[in-house]
Structures are given as C-alpha cells and as structure tokens.
Amino acid sequence: MGKKINTLLKIVITILLFYLIFKKINAINLLENLKKFKITYFALAYLGYAVFFISAFKRWKVLIEAQKIKIKNLTLLRVFWQSFFLAQFLISSLSFDFFRWFFLLKDGHSGSKTFISVGVDRFMGVVAISFMATIGVYLTNLNNTSLKILITAIFSATIFSLFVFLNEKVYKFIKNKLLKKLKFKKISLKIEEIYEGFYTFKKKKKNLFLSFLYSLGVQIGLCLEVYILSHGAGKPFLNLDEVFTLLPIINLISMIPVTIGGFGLRENSFIYFFSHKLNPEKALLISLLYYAVGLIGSIPGGLFLLKEKFAFKNARNKNNSF
C-alpha cells in the first residue's frame, strides 16, 4: 500500500511540474526551436555520451574488481547496458542499481558482493556530483541561499558518511555492539557480511579513488552533451564554463526521488538555471534532447535483452523436443 501511495505521489508531482512548465512556455515556439535544431549536433552529442558511458562502466568495473568478482568484460558490459535500458522506463531512479544486482545474481554471482559494488558505485557517483555541484553554486552568481546550503549539506553528508564507513572504531562498534544485539541471527550475519564488504575499501583506497575520478568523467561527459546540444539549438548558446558549473547542480536536483525518473525536476531546473542565457522553450528543448540522447544510447541494452530472450526460447524448444 505504501509503495502504491509513493508511486501515485510521484506521478502527481511529475504532472504538476510539467503543468507549471507549460504555463511558462509557448508550445508553438518550442516546435519552432525543434524545427531549427541542427540534427548534426544531436549526433555529435554522442561524443559526450561516449565519455559518460565509458566512465560509468569503468567506475563499476573498478568496484567489481575490488570485490574480487570474476566476470568477463563483455558479460559485465551486457549487464550494465541491459540495466541502463530498463531503467529508462521505470519510475524509481534506483532501478538501474537493482537490475545490475539482479542480473549478476541471476548469473550466479554473490548477492552481497554485487550489492556492495552497486551501492558503492551509486555512492561515489553522489560524492562526485555533489562535489561538482558545490563548486558550481559558489562559482556562479546564484542568489539562492537555501540551494547553496542544501547542496553544501549533501556534499558534507557524503564525505562524513565515507569517513564513517571507513573508520575502524565505527566498524568495531557496529560489528561488536549493534549487530550482536539483533534478535534474528541470519539477518545479523547478512548485514555484517555487507558492512564488512564496504569496510574492505579502507584497504582498497586506489579503487575508491579511481571510482571517484571515473565519476567526474561521468559528469564531464554529460556536460559535453549539453554543451553540444546547446550549439545545435543556435545562438545564444551555452559556454562550456556555464555548463560545467550549472549542469552538476541540475543533475543533483534531478536525483531527488520525488518524481518519475527525475522528469519535471530536470526540465524545470534547465529552465531556471539557464534562464540568464536561454528562453524557456530553448532550455526545455535542450533538456528533452539531453534525455533523448541517453534513451537512444541505451537501445543496445534492449537488443542484448532480446537476444537473451530468443536464446532462452530456442533452448526451451530444444528441451521440449526430446
């Protein structure tokens, strides 16, 4: 019941945010901007997408290696792409993480180790994006004090959490005091196994640092996408420094789990943060194209899923013929 209410609230908030968007814009002007958009720049945006995708994949691979999960690169790429494809159509922003965990578990890999790799992957992504967003809010002329406090607080919380997870005293306290008080021993052992997996990164700082660098690469790739798309929309277009300081803030806001997949939040944020340079119609167009680049880029994951489905059907038909 709680999940249904949560989903319904997300749908309502998403619709409300789009209602507010369409109150601000002129639909005819939006279509005119779309007609004038140079399609070549949409194709060029995949240079940024390539940086984003490779960085995101390499980040997870580094963390998979840290957990000593033996898996072929092609298999990991298949799982990554399939999960990315499915995540485009689901309500929760965490669906990408769930599917990565599920597919590796289905392939026979350790559930707890896979969970740790996915969890740390998500966490390091938040560290990097909040780091860049914090720099962005202080480099730009934003007069929104509440936003500055919120983003700084998020970054501070991620850094504090990182130190807590890697602190030996905290680790011993959780292991020897808190977990031993749990009545259900199986649950206690499973939580202990997962927490110990997180704590192992204390000895694997290189993997953690590389994952942070790859996380920065993810944001750089996304910034390049928006920079190229803004040129396709024509003058006035966004400067590279504007995109690098403002887009991480937009991406961080879009991660707040109050709408369906960040829809509405992302579009309103594009209109608000780029209002000094772009009219609402052009900002909305770039936001929608930004999403479209990722959606089309995820299609190979859908093809991997279809291939698996046909392979499963063929194997079942062969078994039924005997």
C-alpha positions in Angstrom: 0.0 0.0 0.0 2.8 2.4 0.9 4.6 1.8 -2.4 1.4 2.5 -4.3 0.9 5.8 -2.5 4.5 6.7 -3.1 4.2 5.9 -6.8 1.0 7.9 -7.0 2.6 10.9 -5.3 5.5 10.8 -7.8 3.1 10.7 -10.7 1.1 13.7 -9.3 4.2 15.7 -8.7 5.6 15.0 -12.1 2.3 16.0 -13.8 2.2 19.2 -11.6 5.7 20.2 -12.6 5.0 19.7 -16.3 1.9 21.8 -15.9 4.0 24.6 -14.4 6.4 24.2 -17.3 3.8 24.5 -20.0 2.4 27.6 -18.2 5.8 29.2 -18.7 6.4 28.3 -22.3 4.8 28.8 -25.7 4.3 25.4 -27.4 4.5 27.0 -30.9 7.9 28.5 -30.1 9.0 25.1 -28.7 8.1 23.4 -32.0 9.9 26.2 -34.0 13.0 25.7 -31.9 12.8 22.0 -32.6 12.5 22.6 -36.4 15.5 24.9 -36.3 17.6 22.4 -34.3 20.6 21.1 -36.3 20.4 17.4 -36.3 24.2 17.0 -36.8 24.7 18.3 -33.3 22.4 15.6 -31.9 24.8 13.0 -33.4 27.8 14.9 -32.1 26.3 14.8 -28.6 27.2 11.1 -28.6 30.9 12.1 -28.2 29.9 13.3 -24.7 27.7 10.3 -24.3 30.7 8.0 -25.0 32.7 9.8 -22.3 29.8 9.4 -19.9 29.1 5.7 -20.7 32.7 4.6 -20.7 33.4 6.4 -17.4 30.3 4.9 -15.8 31.1 1.4 -16.9 34.8 1.7 -15.9 33.7 3.0 -12.4 31.6 -0.1 -11.8 34.3 -2.4 -13.2 36.9 -1.0 -10.8 34.5 -1.6 -7.8 33.6 -5.1 -9.2 37.3 -5.9 -9.2 37.7 -4.6 -5.7 35.1 -7.2 -4.6 37.0 -9.9 -6.5 34.0 -10.8 -8.6 35.3 -12.8 -11.5 33.4 -11.8 -14.6 34.2 -11.2 -18.3 34.2 -7.7 -19.6 31.6 -8.4 -22.3 29.3 -10.0 -19.7 29.7 -7.0 -17.4 29.0 -4.7 -20.3 25.9 -6.7 -21.3 24.6 -6.5 -17.7 25.4 -2.7 -17.5 23.7 -1.9 -20.8 20.6 -4.1 -20.1 20.1 -2.4 -16.8 20.6 1.1 -18.2 18.0 0.3 -20.9 15.4 -1.0 -18.4 16.0 2.0 -16.1 14.8 4.4 -18.8 11.2 3.1 -18.5 10.8 2.7 -14.7 9.6 5.1 -12.0 12.5 4.7 -9.5 15.9 6.2 -10.1 17.3 3.2 -8.2 16.0 0.7 -10.8 19.4 0.8 -12.6 21.1 -0.4 -9.5 18.5 -3.1 -8.8 18.8 -4.6 -12.3 22.6 -4.7 -12.2 22.4 -6.5 -8.9 19.6 -8.8 -10.2 21.3 -9.8 -13.5 24.6 -10.6 -11.8 22.8 -12.6 -9.1 21.0 -14.5 -11.9 24.3 -15.3 -13.5 25.4 -17.0 -10.2 27.5 -14.2 -8.6 27.5 -13.4 -4.9 24.5 -11.3 -3.9 26.2 -9.4 -1.1 29.3 -8.6 -3.1 27.3 -7.5 -6.1 25.1 -5.4 -3.8 28.3 -3.7 -2.3 29.7 -3.0 -5.8 26.4 -1.4 -6.9 26.0 0.5 -3.6 29.5 2.0 -3.6 29.1 2.8 -7.3 26.0 4.8 -6.6 27.6 6.4 -3.5 30.7 7.5 -5.3 28.6 9.0 -8.1 26.8 11.1 -5.5 30.1 12.2 -4.0 31.4 13.4 -7.3 28.2 15.1 -8.5 27.7 16.9 -5.1 31.4 17.9 -5.2 31.0 19.5 -8.6 27.6 21.0 -7.7 29.1 22.6 -4.6 31.8 24.2 -6.6 29.2 25.3 -9.1 26.9 27.1 -6.6 29.8 29.2 -5.3 31.3 29.9 -8.8 28.0 31.2 -10.2 26.1 34.3 -9.3 23.2 32.4 -7.7 21.3 34.4 -5.1 19.6 31.3 -3.8 21.0 30.8 -0.3 18.7 27.9 0.5 20.0 26.0 -2.5 23.6 26.7 -1.6 23.0 25.4 1.9 21.2 22.3 0.6 23.9 21.3 -1.9 26.7 22.0 0.6 24.9 19.9 3.2 24.5 17.0 0.7 28.3 17.1 -0.1 29.2 17.3 3.5 26.9 14.4 4.4 28.5 12.2 1.7 32.0 13.0 2.9 31.0 12.4 6.5 29.4 9.0 5.5 32.6 8.0 3.7 34.7 8.6 6.8 32.1 6.7 8.9 32.1 3.7 6.7 35.9 3.6 6.6 36.5 4.3 10.3 37.8 1.3 12.3 36.2 2.4 15.6 32.8 2.8 14.0 33.3 -0.6 12.2 34.1 -2.4 15.5 31.2 -0.7 17.3 28.7 -1.7 14.6 30.1 -5.2 14.4 30.6 -6.0 18.1 27.8 -3.9 19.7 24.9 -3.2 17.3 24.8 -6.3 15.2 25.1 -8.7 18.1 22.0 -7.2 19.7 19.9 -8.1 16.7 17.5 -11.0 17.5 17.5 -12.5 14.1 20.9 -14.1 13.6 20.6 -14.8 9.8 19.7 -11.2 9.2 22.5 -10.0 11.5 25.1 -12.2 9.7 23.9 -10.9 6.3 24.2 -7.3 7.4 27.6 -8.0 8.9 28.8 -9.5 5.6 27.6 -6.5 3.6 29.1 -4.0 6.1 32.4 -5.8 6.1 32.4 -5.6 2.3 32.0 -1.8 2.5 34.7 -1.6 5.1 37.2 -3.6 2.9 37.5 -0.4 0.8 39.6 1.0 3.6 42.4 -1.2 2.2 41.4 -0.5 -1.4 41.7 3.2 -1.5 43.1 3.1 -5.0 39.9 1.5 -6.3 37.8 4.1 -4.4 39.9 7.0 -5.8 39.7 5.7 -9.3 35.9 5.3 -8.9 35.8 9.0 -7.9 37.8 10.0 -10.9 35.5 8.0 -13.2 32.5 9.7 -11.5 34.0 13.0 -12.5 34.3 11.6 -16.0 30.6 10.8 -16.0 29.7 14.4 -15.2 32.2 15.7 -17.8 30.6 13.5 -20.5 27.1 14.8 -19.6 28.3 18.4 -19.6 29.8 17.9 -23.1 26.4 16.5 -24.2 24.5 19.6 -23.1 27.2 22.0 -24.4 27.0 20.4 -27.9 23.2 20.3 -27.9 23.0 24.0 -27.0 25.1 24.8 -30.1 22.6 22.7 -32.2 19.8 24.9 -30.8 21.5 28.0 -32.2 22.5 31.3 -30.7 22.7 32.3 -27.9 24.3 29.0 -26.9 25.8 28.0 -23.6 29.5 28.4 -22.8 31.5 25.4 -21.6 32.1 27.0 -18.1 28.4 27.7 -17.7 27.5 24.1 -18.4 30.3 22.7 -16.2 29.2 24.8 -13.2 25.4 24.5 -13.6 24.7 21.1 -15.0 26.0 19.1 -12.0 23.6 21.2 -9.8 20.7 20.2 -12.2 21.8 16.5 -12.2 21.9 16.5 -8.4 18.5 18.1 -8.1 17.1 15.5 -10.6 18.3 12.7 -8.4 15.8 13.8 -5.6 13.3 10.9 -5.6 10.1 12.9 -5.8 9.2 12.4 -9.5 9.2 9.7 -12.1 12.8 9.2 -13.1 13.6 12.9 -12.5 11.1 14.1 -15.1 9.8 17.6 -14.3 12.6 18.4 -11.9 15.2 18.2 -14.7 13.2 20.3 -17.1 12.3 23.0 -14.5 15.9 23.1 -13.4 17.1 23.6 -17.0 14.7 26.5 -17.4 15.6 28.0 -14.1 19.4 27.7 -14.1 19.9 28.6 -17.8 17.4 31.5 -17.8 20.2 34.0 -17.9 21.1 32.8 -21.4 18.2 30.7 -22.8 14.5 31.4 -23.2 12.2 28.7 -21.6 11.4 27.0 -24.9 15.1 26.5 -25.8 16.0 25.4 -22.3 13.2 22.8 -22.3 14.2 21.6 -25.8 17.8 21.0 -24.7 16.6 19.2 -21.6 14.4 16.9 -23.6 17.1 16.2 -26.2 19.5 15.5 -23.3 17.2 12.8 -22.1 16.7 11.5 -25.7 20.5 11.0 -26.1 20.5 8.7 -23.1 17.4 6.9 -24.2 18.6 6.2 -27.7 22.1 5.3 -26.3 20.5 2.6 -24.1 19.0 0.8 -27.1 21.9 -1.8 -27.4 20.9 -2.9 -23.9 17.4 -3.7 -25.3 19.0 -5.7 -28.1 21.0 -7.7 -25.6 17.7 -8.5 -23.7 16.0 -9.6 -27.0 19.0 -11.8 -27.8 18.8 -13.4 -24.4 15.1 -13.9 -24.7 15.4 -15.7 -28.1 18.3 -17.8 -26.8 16.2 -18.9 -23.9 13.2 -19.7 -26.1 15.4 -21.8 -28.5 16.9 -23.7 -25.6 13.4 -24.4 -24.2 12.1 -25.6 -27.6 15.1 -27.9 -27.9 14.5 -29.4 -24.5 10.8 -29.8 -25.3 11.6 -31.7 -28.5 13.2 -34.6 -26.6 
